[in-house]
Amino acid sequence: MHISKIKIINFRLFENIDLLLNEGLNILVGENDSGKTSLIDAIRYVLGTNSNDRTFIKEEDFHGECNELSIQITFSDVDAHAHRFVEHLSHEEYQDDGDRTKRMSVLHIQLNAHKTGAERRGYPYIKTELKSGVDGNGLSIEAEIRDFLSATYLKPLRDAETELSSGRASRLSQILSSSKEVKVGMDTILSIIADANEDLLADDAPLKEAVENIKNNYLHELIFNQDKEILGAFINIAGVRKEELGGLPNNAKRRHLRSVLEGLSLALTKDRRMHGLGYHNLLFMGAELLLLEQGAKNEFPLLLIEEPEAHLHPQLQMKLLQFINSKVSMSGVQCILSTHSPNISAKADPSEIIMLNQGKAFPLREGETELEGDDYKYLQKFLDATKANVFFAKSLLFVEGDGENILLPEIARLLGRPLENYGVSIIKYDNSGSWKRFARLFLRKDKDGNPEDWNPSKICVLRDLDLWPDCAEETEDGSNLYGFKKPNNGNQSYWRRNCADETQRVTNHIDGLNRQNIKVKISNDWTFEYCLAKYGLFAECCLVLGIDAIEATTDEKATYIQAKVSKTDFAYNMADILRKQLADKVQESIDAIDDEQKDEPVAIASAQKKAAIDFSLALKEKLPQYIVEAIEYVTSPIGEAEPIEEQDDAESA
């Protein structure tokens, strides 16, 4: 049995969402305020939790100015537990693998809420009802059914140490009292406690003497004589007495056991010294998973976790996900967790991930994206903590080389479009076609004609055209001063002279993926560095490489640079030179301020801003067009530039 679908209307930022869930693990990712917590809360509001949390609909839970909301949860594969809620079941048709029409039983539970306009005890009165049925108009759901369906919920800001401490109705006591081992060993535990009580209260025991002192010298001095025969001071552990234990009914024994368990706490070491929050979190989650796993046959095993990565080392985050996955597969637990951790996302199967964005959900399972089965296996191997940023960024720039990876963030900053201000991540892909898989991961299957169903993340892929000019050919007689490439059978397709249709080459490079919110930008010529030299930054390239400038055609100049480029060092040094050019421009602007205004902060700030804008517009004219278009696509059009943020030496390094 598992939750197969959740449909939400007018709940918080969800106006209308209809989401299919995985039977096992569901990992919710997305930026802040994308709907992760709201989705988990929607499930909690319908099913409740097996802790002491109280959940109820509040005014702020309604979407916008709406007066009504509904949350419907659909359960599938219910046959094993159908006897618990047979009168609430619906029977729906489906097509089996042989395309035959069959019927299956499902359970729909719907929470309806609406504002009444009235108040109770000074608070707005919101009427709610929990019913079954396809349209939520069936029978009311009984408390016993809701108890069976209640979820195990781990809060994002959980206090694991407190949860594991002693106290009335403590979470630890709930966990232990549900443990199979504790249930079986109840009589043994109570017998041990009864023996301990006898030893503690033996005639010569210190506790016995202290209690007698309280009774004789204090209590009996304060009460009436006739009450002294019936009132005294008695002390014990959980009220367990050996002479009464044998005749106690089971419900009384369970009450005594609960009192014993409420006095216990769980620690990481015997000496109970202080430990970090991370290990306490793991201990608490381990205890909760024990309870969930042992109750799987008698309760619906649903685990809701918000931010399991809290306080955990990256390696422990990945180990935790592996452990949860093992419980999902072995014990039939369904898990829905939200995370901001690239480490957890990198370790997950991409098909288990559900991206949330602007109140919409985008599952990445097969059939929802344009990926095929083998693509998922590849991505799972290819993803690491860096590349897993694809699940959290507002926009993505996929780049082919180290040069773009290093230099583009600095170019964007100098253009007044710092990528971090727009939630843009840069991902370097390899040359095996991985960029196509990432693009298809964000393409919604069969949705080209439905813009409202597109993944709103903006994806831009930069690719090299890889066409070599004739001036790059190394000749036998050395007549070509700039040549460094020798033609051979393996590189004939790279020479521009052999390309009959450059437009078709660009089309082939795009490979039909310039759709929905995916943009593929192809360089105008050979490589990123070649284009920088050809279209406006030749002088800067010469400075980077420490070589003299030459008088030649733009292709010859660019080839001259391409022959000498070391991509990583070139990118770092180019960033330094461009930053220095901006600093010089700013200083010139400050120096030009009238003498009477030179010490005025407003005048200095105005001069700095003007210099930054002038520099960004001049730099824009020097850059290859495809680079400018890519940066504008994932940020915003470059006109009136934003102030360029200062960057300290540590950051620039």
N, C-alpha and C positions, 0 to 999 in steps of 0.2 A: 504494500500500500504506500502511495506517495502522493504529494501534491503535484498534479500535472499542469495546472493552469491557475493563474490569478488574474482577475479582472477588476480594475479599480476605476471608479468614476468620481471625479471632483474631490479627491482626497489630497490635501496639501498641494504640491506642485503637479500632481498627476491629474490632468483633465480627463483623459480617457486612455487607459493602457490595458492591453490584453496580452499577457506574457505567458509563454510556455516554459516550464521549468524542467531541468534534468532530473532524472529519477534519483541520482546519487548526489554529486557535488555541484553546487552552483556558487560561483565566485563573482560577487558584484564589485565592479570597478568603476571609477569615474572621478571627476574633480569634486571639490567641495560643493555642496548644495545641488548635486545632480540627481538625488533621489534614493540613494542607497539606504540611509536610515529610514526614510519614509516607507520604502518597500518592506523592510523588516518589521517596522511598526504596524503596517497594515496587516501583516500575518498575525502579529501578537494581539492586535485588537480583536480579530475574529476568533482566534483559537485560545487565547490566554496563555499563561506560562505556568510551569509547575513550581515556581518559587513564590515568594510572598508579594510579588509586584502587583499593583493595582493598575488596570488600564481602563480608560474611559475616554470617549470622544469629547473634545473641547472645541470651542468656537474657532480657534486658529487652525484646526484640522480641516476645515472646509476650504476648497479651492476658490480663491478670489472672493467674489460676493455671492457664491452659490449658497443655497439654503438646504440642499440635500446632498448626500454622498452615499456611495455603496461600495462595498468590497466583497467580492465573491471568490471563494477558494474551491477548486474542483479537485477531488481525490479520485485516482484511478487505481486499478488492481486491488479492489476492495473486498474480493470474495472471501478471503480468510477471516475478515472481521465483519462481514455483512450482517451477522446475527445481532450485532450491537446496535445497528441503526437501520434495520431492514425497512421500516416504514418511511425512512427519509431518502431511500435510494431512487435514482432516476435510471432509466434504461434507454441507451442511445445506440443508434446504428453506426457501424463503421465497415470499412472494406478491408478484408484480410489480404494476405499476400497473393492469394489466388483470385483477387478481385471479386470475392463473394461477399454479399451483404450479411453481416452478423450483428448481434446486439450484445452490449456489455453494460454492466452495472457501474454507475459512478455516483459519487456523493458530492452534491453541491451544498455549500454552506455560505449564506450571504448575510452580511451585516448591513443594515439600512439605518441611516441616521438623518434626522432633519431638525432644523431649528424651529422651536415652537413660538418664539417671541416672548415666552413667559419666563419668570425667574423663580427659583427655589432657593431659599436661604441666601438670597443676595447674588446668586449666580445664574447665568442663563441656563434654562432648562432645555436640554437636547434629548429628544426621544429616540431611543434605539431599539431595534429588534433584530434577533438572530434567527433566521429561518432557513429551511432547506428548499430544494426545488430549483429547476432550471432558471426561473425568473425571480427566485427568492421569495416566492409567495406560497411556500408549502408550510409544513408544520414547524412549530417553534422547536428549537434545539434544546434538549434537556441538559441539565447540569452534568449528569453522568457522562454524556457523550462529549461534552466540552472538556471534562477532566481527562477523558481518554485521549483526546486530540491535542491537549495542551503541550506547548513546546518547551524545550530546555533553552533558556536564553542567557547568553553571556554578554553583559553590558560592555560598551566601549571603555568607560572609565570605571572599571570594576576595581574594588578594593579587595584583592584576593586574600590578604592577611586577615581582614575582618571577617570575610566569608568563611574562613577556616577556623575562626575562634569559637570559644564556647559562648553559650547564651540561650535564652529562651527562644524556641523555634528557630535556632540557628540553621543556616544552610547545610553545615556539616552534619548536624543531627538528622536532617532530612535525607541526606545522601546515605549515611550509614544505616539508618533504619530501613531503607529500601534495599540494602545490600543483601544478596542471597546468603552470604556467609553469616551475617548478623542475625538474620531471621532464623536460620537453622540452629545457630548457637545461642539463642535467647536464654534458654534455661541455664546453660553453663555460665553465661555472663552474669545473670542475676544471682546464681549460687556463689560465684566469686565475690560479688558485692556484699551479699549477706554475711559471708565469712569475714570480710573486711570490717563490716559494721560491728560484729561481735568482738573482734580484736581491738578495734578503736575504742570500744566502750567497756572493756574489761574493768574489773574493780580497781586495779592499780594503774590503769591507763591515764595519761595526762588529760585527754579529752574528757574522760569520765569525771575526773576531779574538778576540771574547769566548769563543767555543766552543773555539778552538785553545788559548787560555789555560787553560781548564778541563781540557782533555784533557792537554796537555803538562806543566803545572805542578802539577796536582793529581791527576787520575785515574791517570795513568801512574806517579806516584810512590807510589800506594797499592796497585797490583796487581802480579801476578807478570809477569816479563819475557815468558814464553811467551803471555800473554793480551793483550799490547799490540798484537799483529798483528791481532787480531780485535775488540778492544773499543776504542771511542773515544767521543767526545761528538758527537752529531748533533742538529741542530735543524731543524725545518720546520713548515709549516702542514698539519696533517691527514695527514702522510705522503705527500703527493702529489708525485711526481717526474716531470719532463717526459719523461725517457728511457723511463719505464715505462708512461706513460699510454696510449699507443696500443695496447699488447697486453693491457691489463687486461680481464677479463670484466666484464659488467654488474654482477654481484653485488659484486665488489670495488670497482667505481666507486661503487656506492650506499653501500658502507661508508665510503669516503673522503668522499663527499658528506655523509653523516650527521655525520661528525666536523667538517666545515667548518661545517655548520648549527648544531651544538651550541656553536660558539664565537661565534655571533651573538646580538645582543640588539636589541630593537625599541624605539625611542624616539619621542617626540612631536615633537621638534625636533632639528635638526642639532647644536646646541650642547649637547644632552643635559642642559640645566638641569632643576631640579626642577619638577614640575607637580603639580597637584591629583589626588586619587584618582579623581575623577569622569571626567576625560578618559582616564586610564589604563584605567579600566574599559571605556570605550567603545572604546578601541584594542584591548583584549583581546577584547571581544565581537565586534568587527568581524573580527578574525583567526579566531576560532572559527567565525563564520558563513561565512567564506570556505571554510574546510576542509569544513564541513558541506555547503555548496552544491555544491562541486566533486566531492564524493564521493557525491552523491545517486543517481547511476546504479548505483554499485557497492556502496553501503552503504545501510542503512535510515536515512533522514534524520530522526532524532528529536532534538529540542532540549529539554533540561530546564533551566530557569533558576529559581533561587530569588532573590527580591528584586532584580530588575534595576534597581530605583530607587536602589540603594545609592550614596551620594555624588553623586547627580545632581540638578541643578537641575530644578524642576518642568517647565519647558519642554522640557528635554532628555529627561526621562522620557517625555513625550508623543511627542517626535520618535523616540525609540527604539522605542516601540510601533508607530508608523507604519512604521518600517523593517522591523521583524520581520514585520509583517502583509504587507508587500510581498514578502518572501522566502517567506512561507507560500504566497501566491497564485501566485507566479511559478515557484518551484523545487520545489513539492510537499513542503516541509518541514512536519512536524507539530511543533507547539510546545506544551509544557505549562509554564506559568510560575506561580509564586506571588508574591503581592504584598500589601503593606500600604499601597500608595499610592493615595489617591483620585484623583490626577491620571491614573494609568494606567487605573484603572477607569472614569473619566469619559470617556476617549478610546476605550474599547473598545465594541464592539457588545454590548449586554446579553446576547444569545444565546450569546456566547462565554464568559460568566462562569459559574463553578461555585462556589456558596457551600458552605463546609464549616462544620459546627457540631456539636459534641458527637459527633464520630466518624461523622457522617452527611453525605452529599453531596446537594446540591440544585442540579442544573443549571437554568439559566434559559432554555434554548433553547425554541423554539416546540414545543408538544406536552407539555412538562413543567409549564408554568405555565398560568394561564388567560388569558394575553395572546394576542392575534392578531397576524398579521404586521405590520400597519400600526402597532400599538402599539409594536413594537420600534423602528421608524424614529423615532417621536415621542420615545421615551425617550432614544434616542441623541443627539438634538438638545437635549433638555431637560436632560440630566445635565451638571453641572459638578462641579468638585472638592468643592464643599460638599455638593451633593445625592448625590454618589457615596459619602458616608458611610453610605448605606443598606446597603451591602454589608459594612460592618465593625462596625456597632453590635449590641449584644445586643438592644436594643429601640429602637423609633422612635416619635416623636410627630410626626405630620403636622399642621401648623396652617395656618389660612387667612390670618392677618393678621400684620402687624409687631408688633402689641401682644402677641399670644400668644408670638411668637418671642422677644421681648425679656424679657417679664415672667415667663413660666412657669418658666424655670430658677431665678429668684430665689424664686418662690413655693414651688417644690419644695424648695429649700434651707432655707427658713424652716419648712417642714413637717417637716424632718429627713430629707428624701429627696433629697439632692443628686443630680442626674441623672448626673453623671460617675461617681459611686460605683457606679452600676448599669449603666454602659455604654450610656446612653440618648443618642441624638442627636435634635435637633429639626430638622425639615425644613419649610420654608415652601413650600407649593404655590401655584400660580396658580389662577384661577377657571375654567379651561377643562376641568376634569375630570381634571387630571393625577393627582390623588390616587387616582382609580379605577384608573389604570394601575399606579401603585405598589402598590396593594393587590393587584391581580391578579398582579403580579410575585411576590408572596409566597404566593399561593394555589396549592396543588398540584392539578393537573388531575385530576378524578374521584377525589379522595382525602378528601372530606368525612367519609366514614364510617370512615376509617383514621387515627386520631390519631397513631399511631406514624410515619406518613409525612408529617406536617405539618412545615413549616418552623418550627423552634422559636423564631425571632425573634418577639417580641411587637410587634405593630403597633397603634397607636391613632391614629385619625383624628379630629380635632376639627372640627366644622362648625357654622356659625351657622344657627339656625332661620329667621332673617330674617322674623319676623312683627312688624309695627309696630302699636303700640297706638293707640286712637282719640285719646289725648291728644297724639300726635305730629303731628296734622293742623293745618296752619296755616289758620286761618279768615280770611275777608275782613274781619270786624269786629274781629278781634283778641281775641275773647272767650276763646280758648284760650291761656293764658299760656305754655304749653310747646311749642306747635306749631311745627314748622319744615319739615314735609313737605307738599307739595301733591299731592292725588290727581290722577292722569291715567290715560289708557288704558294706559300702559306699566307702571304699578306697582300695578294693582288686586290682583294675586295676593299682594302683600306685606302688605296690611292684614289684621290679625287678624279683623276683622269679616267679611271675605269668605272666610275659611277655614272650610269646613263640617266638616272632620275633621282635627284637628291630629295625631292618631295616624297617619293615612295620610300626612300631610306628612312626619312623622318617618321613616316607612317609605320614602317616596320618596327622602328625603335619604340614607338608608343604602344604597339601591339594591342590596339583596341581597348586600352584601359583609361583613356581620357574621358571618363564618364562620371556621372553623379558628382560627388565632391572630390574626385581625383583629378589632378592636373599633372601631366607629364611634360616637362620642359626639356627640350633638346638643345644642346649647345650649337652655335652657328657654325662651328668649325671642328677643330680637333679635340682639345681638352679644355678644362677649366683654366689652367695656367696659360695656355696658348691664346684663349679668348681674352684674358685680362691684358696680355701684351698687345694684341692686335687692335683692340677697340678703345684704348685710352690710357692704359697704365704701363706703357712701355718704359718710360723714364724711371718709374718706380721699380719695375722689374730689374732694370740694370743696376739700380742702387742696391737692391736686395742681393743680387748675385755678385756685386763688386766688379762689374765689367763696364767697359766704355760703351756708350750709345753708338749706333751706326746710322748712316743714311741709306735707306733701302725701302722696298715696298712693305706694306703692312704685313703681308704673309711672310716675307723674308725676316722682318723684325721678330715676328712671333715665333718663327722656326728657330731663329738665333737664341731666343729665350728657352724654348721647349727643349733644345738639345742640352741645356745646362741645368735644368731644374732638378732639385732634390725636393720632393713634394712637402715633406714635413718641415724642414728648415725654411724652405721658401715661404710657406704659409705663416709661420711664426714671425719671420723677419718682415714680411709684407705688412702684417698687422702692426708691428712696431713703427714702421715708416709712416703708415697712414695716421696712426695716433699722433706722431710727432708733427705731421703736417697740420692736423687740427689744432694742436697746442700752439703752434706758431701762428696760425690764423687767429686764434683767440687772443693771443698776446698782442698782435698787431691791432686788433680791434680795441683792446683796452688802452693801448698806447695812444690811439687816435682820439680818446675822450678829451674834451676841453679841460684845461687846467683846473678850473673852478669846480668841476664835477668828478675829478679823478678819485676822490676819497668817498664818494657817495655809493653805497651798496647797490642802490637801484640802478644807477648809471652803469656800474660794472656788470651787474646781472644782465641788463639789456644788451650791452656790448657782447657778452659771452653768448647770449641766445642768438643774436643776429649772426655772429661768426659761425655758430654751429649750423644754423639754417643755410647760410651761404655755402658752407663747406659741403653739407649733405647734398645740396642741389647740384653743386659742381661735380661731386663724386658720382652722383647718379648718371650724369652725362658721359662719364668716362667708363662706366661698367657695361659689360655685355648685356643686351636687352633681356635675355632669358633669365639672368640672375636677378635683375630688377623686378621682372614680372613674378618670379618665384617668391621673393621677399614680400612684395606687395600682396600677393595672394594669401599668404599665411598671416600677415599682419594687417596693414591697411595702405591705401594709396599714398605715395610719397609726394607731398606738396609742401605745406607748412609743416616742417619737421618738428617733432617733439624735442625738447631740450635733451642734449646728449649727456648721459649720466657719467659722472667722473668714475674712473676705474683706478684702484690703487695698484701698487706694484705686484702685490701677492696675487690679486685677481687676474691681472694681465698676464702673469706667468702661467 
